Amino acid sequence: MIDTHNHPVSEPVWVLYQRTLEYFGPVATLLERDDHFPPFGELLPN
């Protein structure tokens, strides 16, 4: 698992999140914001 939380969530994401809540109603949500991923090959199991 990679979970860096390097940057704040951008405004367009919050707008989309608000629209999603309006559609689905109040539901439990986990919002992740990650950055600096290693190359994809390093994430794959050997």
N, C-alpha and C positions, 0 to 999 in steps of 0.2 A: 504494500500500500504506500502511496505517495500522497502526502497531504501537507503542502508547504504554507498555504495561506499568506502568500507574499504580497498581495495587493487587495485593496478594497473591492467590493463587488461594484461593477459599473452600472450606471443609471439605466441603460437599456435592459439589463437583466432584472432590475427591480420593477421596471414597467411590465415586462413579461410575467414576472411573478405575480404582480397585482392582478393582471388580466386572468391568470390561471386561477387565482383564488376566487375571482368573481365567477368563473365558470364552474369550478368544482366545489366551492364553498370552503369553509375553514377546515383544513386537514393538516395533520402533522407533516412537517417539511424539514428536510435536511439540505442546506445549500452549501456546496463546497466551492472553493475558489483555489485552484492550484496553478503552479507556474514552475518553470525550470524542470520540465520532465527530462529524464535521460532518453537516449535514443530508444526507439521501440524495441529493437533487438535485445537490449539489456533488460527489458521488462518481461520478455518471454522466458518461460522455464527452459532449462537445458534438456 
